[in-house]
Amino acid sequence: MTLRFAGRTISYVVLLLIAAVALAPFLVLLIISFKARIDVLEVPPTLHFDWSTISENYRIVMHDDGFITYIKNSLIVTFASTALALAIGVPAAYAFSRLEFRGRDNWASTILSFRFMPPVAVAIPIFLMIQYIGLTDSYLGLILPYIAFSLPLVVWIMIGFFDEIPREIDDAAMVDGCTRVGLLFRVMLPLVRPGILVSAIFGQIFIWNEFLVGLYIINSQDRGTIPIGASSLLTTESPVDWNIAAAVGILTVIPMLIFSLLVQRWIVRGITAGTVR
């Protein structure tokens, strides 16, 4: 009993240390966003805050710097890209899981390997292709590459969820008169709904944070996403206002942080289902 209590205590201490290390940068960012520019580098630092300063920092970010537009653009691009990636990837994953064809396993591994390719390796070719078809500085010009980046992960995760479903369910549905398409939409999709949510989570996190490809394709504030808007704060013409930059960081992190906390149990299940084949 004593050993069990000691082990549990050590586990909690380690978890608290990990949580402290993970949360410390976020807390520092939050504190800096509450300060005036002149107080950011104050030594020794203080925790004295003025509500007028806090509201002014976030007012500048949301209105003067046009961050509302960046948030709107990020939401449009993120949800459109994720929805289309799911619409393509879920049927593809079902085919890999249930249909027999030559090279099935090799093709599945190849698709996943595309996800390992860093965006910096393909940013210029993607820009040239988007420019050739005339979609630079447009939502569609961003959505198409983001679908390509998200699709391999969606397919791989969904293959794991489809593989968890016994094939006897397929046989029973086919005996009752279901076609392959009917089996997918009427039987399988309700059963793999958690997997669809997991795939959407990972896709949205990547697209929300992607910067390099968007920087090549977007050249106006009207179509810029949050990472592109944040990069505009760093210029050679004026010093960085660290309090404003911190407020931008907070507004960038909070939506995905809240979303991840709400669906964290599905994230863990998705990692397990996507890797244990």
C-alpha positions in Angstrom: 0.0 0.0 0.0 2.9 2.4 0.9 4.7 1.6 -2.4 1.5 2.2 -4.4 0.9 5.6 -2.6 4.6 6.6 -3.2 4.3 5.6 -6.9 1.1 7.6 -7.3 2.7 10.6 -5.6 5.7 10.5 -7.8 3.5 10.2 -10.9 1.5 13.3 -9.9 4.6 15.3 -9.2 6.1 14.4 -12.6 2.8 15.3 -14.3 2.7 18.6 -12.4 6.3 19.4 -13.5 5.4 18.6 -17.1 2.3 20.8 -16.9 4.3 23.6 -15.4 7.0 23.4 -18.2 4.3 23.3 -20.9 2.2 26.1 -19.5 5.1 28.5 -18.5 5.6 30.0 -22.0 1.9 30.5 -22.4 1.6 32.2 -19.0 4.6 34.5 -19.8 3.0 35.3 -23.2 -0.3 36.2 -21.4 1.5 38.4 -18.9 3.4 40.3 -21.6 0.1 40.9 -23.5 -1.3 42.6 -20.4 1.6 45.2 -20.1 2.4 48.5 -21.8 5.3 48.5 -24.2 7.5 50.4 -21.7 6.8 47.9 -18.9 7.6 44.7 -20.9 11.3 44.8 -20.1 10.9 46.1 -16.6 13.4 44.8 -14.1 12.4 43.3 -11.8 9.2 42.2 -13.5 5.9 43.0 -11.8 2.4 41.6 -12.0 0.7 45.0 -11.8 -1.8 45.3 -14.6 -4.0 48.1 -15.7 -7.3 47.2 -17.5 -7.0 50.2 -19.8 -3.6 48.9 -21.0 -4.9 45.4 -21.5 -8.0 46.6 -23.5 -5.8 48.9 -25.6 -3.4 46.2 -26.5 -6.2 43.9 -27.7 -8.0 46.7 -29.4 -4.9 47.5 -31.5 -4.6 43.9 -32.5 -8.3 43.3 -33.3 -9.1 46.6 -35.1 -6.0 48.6 -36.0 -4.0 45.6 -37.2 -7.0 44.0 -38.8 -6.7 40.7 -37.0 -10.5 40.1 -37.2 -10.0 39.7 -41.0 -7.1 37.2 -40.4 -9.2 35.2 -38.0 -12.1 35.1 -40.5 -9.8 34.0 -43.3 -8.2 31.3 -41.1 -11.7 29.9 -40.2 -12.8 29.8 -43.8 -9.7 28.1 -45.1 -9.4 25.7 -42.2 -12.9 24.4 -42.2 -13.2 24.3 -46.0 -9.9 22.4 -46.3 -10.7 20.0 -43.5 -14.2 19.2 -44.9 -12.9 18.5 -48.4 -10.0 16.4 -47.1 -12.5 14.3 -45.1 -14.9 14.0 -48.1 -12.0 12.6 -50.2 -10.0 10.8 -47.5 -12.8 8.8 -45.7 -14.0 6.9 -48.8 -10.3 6.3 -49.8 -9.6 4.9 -46.3 -12.6 2.6 -46.6 -11.3 1.3 -49.9 -7.9 0.6 -48.4 -9.4 -1.1 -45.4 -12.0 -3.3 -47.2 -11.2 -3.7 -50.8 -8.5 -6.1 -52.2 -6.3 -4.7 -54.9 -2.7 -5.1 -56.0 -0.2 -3.1 -53.9 -2.8 -2.0 -51.3 -0.4 -2.0 -48.3 2.4 -0.4 -50.3 0.1 2.4 -51.5 -1.2 3.0 -48.0 2.4 3.4 -46.7 3.3 5.6 -49.6 0.4 7.9 -48.9 1.5 8.3 -45.3 5.0 9.1 -46.4 3.8 12.1 -48.3 2.8 13.6 -44.9 6.3 13.4 -43.7 7.5 15.8 -46.4 8.1 19.3 -44.9 6.2 22.2 -46.5 9.4 24.0 -47.2 10.4 21.3 -49.6 7.4 21.8 -51.9 6.4 25.5 -51.2 8.0 26.9 -54.4 6.5 24.2 -56.7 3.1 24.6 -55.1 3.4 28.4 -55.6 4.3 28.0 -59.3 1.4 25.6 -59.9 -1.1 27.9 -58.1 0.2 30.9 -60.0 -0.1 29.0 -63.3 -3.8 28.2 -62.8 -4.4 31.8 -61.6 -5.4 31.2 -58.0 -2.8 33.2 -56.2 -4.2 35.5 -53.4 -7.4 33.5 -53.2 -9.1 31.1 -50.7 -9.1 28.3 -53.3 -5.3 28.8 -53.8 -4.8 28.1 -50.1 -7.4 25.4 -49.8 -6.1 23.1 -52.5 -2.5 22.7 -51.1 -3.9 22.3 -47.5 -6.2 19.5 -48.7 -3.1 17.8 -50.2 -1.2 18.2 -46.9 -4.1 16.9 -44.8 -5.3 14.0 -46.9 -2.5 11.5 -46.1 -3.1 11.8 -42.4 -6.9 11.6 -42.8 -6.5 8.4 -44.9 -4.1 6.8 -42.4 -6.1 7.6 -39.3 -9.4 6.4 -40.9 -7.8 3.2 -42.1 -7.1 2.4 -38.5 -10.7 3.1 -37.5 -12.2 1.1 -40.4 -9.9 -1.9 -39.5 -11.3 -1.9 -36.0 -14.8 -2.8 -37.3 -15.4 -6.5 -37.8 -15.9 -7.6 -41.4 -19.0 -9.6 -40.3 -20.8 -6.3 -40.2 -20.1 -5.8 -43.8 -21.3 -9.2 -44.7 -24.5 -8.7 -42.8 -25.2 -5.4 -44.5 -24.5 -6.9 -47.9 -26.9 -9.8 -47.2 -29.6 -7.2 -46.3 -29.2 -5.6 -49.7 -26.7 -2.8 -49.1 -24.4 -1.8 -51.9 -20.8 -0.8 -51.2 -21.8 2.9 -51.3 -24.8 2.3 -49.1 -22.7 0.2 -46.7 -20.2 3.1 -46.4 -22.7 5.9 -45.8 -25.5 4.0 -43.9 -23.4 1.6 -41.7 -19.7 2.5 -41.6 -19.8 6.3 -41.2 -21.9 6.2 -38.0 -19.5 3.6 -36.6 -16.3 5.6 -37.4 -17.7 9.0 -36.4 -15.0 9.3 -33.6 -12.3 8.7 -36.3 -13.8 11.4 -38.5 -13.6 13.8 -35.6 -10.0 12.8 -34.8 -9.0 13.4 -38.5 -10.7 16.8 -38.5 -8.8 17.7 -35.3 -5.4 17.0 -36.7 -6.2 18.5 -40.0 -7.5 21.7 -38.4 -4.5 22.1 -36.1 -2.0 21.8 -39.0 -3.9 24.2 -41.3 -4.5 26.7 -38.6 -0.7 27.0 -37.9 0.6 26.6 -41.5 2.6 29.6 -42.6 5.1 29.1 -45.4 2.8 28.0 -48.2 0.4 30.7 -47.3 3.2 33.3 -47.3 4.0 32.4 -50.9 0.4 32.3 -52.2 -1.2 35.2 -50.3 0.0 38.7 -51.0 -2.8 40.9 -49.6 -4.3 41.5 -46.1 -7.8 40.7 -47.3 -6.9 37.0 -47.8 -4.2 36.6 -45.2 -4.5 34.0 -42.4 -3.4 34.4 -38.8 0.2 33.2 -39.2 0.7 35.6 -42.1 -0.8 38.4 -40.2 1.4 37.7 -37.2 4.5 37.8 -39.4 3.6 41.3 -40.5 4.4 42.6 -37.0 8.1 41.9 -37.6 9.4 44.7 -39.9 12.7 46.4 -40.3 11.0 49.8 -40.3 10.0 49.9 -36.6 10.9 48.1 -33.4 8.8 45.1 -32.3 6.0 46.0 -29.9 6.3 42.9 -27.7 3.1 43.5 -25.9 1.2 43.6 -29.2 3.0 40.6 -30.5 2.1 38.7 -27.3 -1.5 39.7 -27.7 -1.4 38.3 -31.3 0.1 35.1 -29.9 -2.7 34.7 -27.3 -5.4 35.3 -29.9 -3.8 32.7 -32.2 -3.4 30.0 -29.5 -6.7 30.3 -27.6 -9.1 28.9 -30.3 -7.1 25.8 -30.9 -6.3 25.4 -27.2 -10.0 25.4 -26.3 -10.8 23.1 -29.2 -8.0 20.7 -28.2 -9.1 20.6 -24.6 -12.7 19.8 -25.6 -11.7 16.9 -27.8 -8.5 15.7 -26.1 -9.8 12.2 -25.5 -10.5 11.8 -29.2 -6.9 12.9 -29.9 -5.5 10.1 -27.8 -7.7 7.6 -29.4 -6.7 8.8 -32.9 -3.0 8.4 -32.2 -3.7 4.8 -31.0 -5.9 3.9 -33.9 -3.7 5.5 -36.5 -0.5 3.7 -35.4 -1.5 0.3 -34.1 -2.5 -1.5 -37.3 
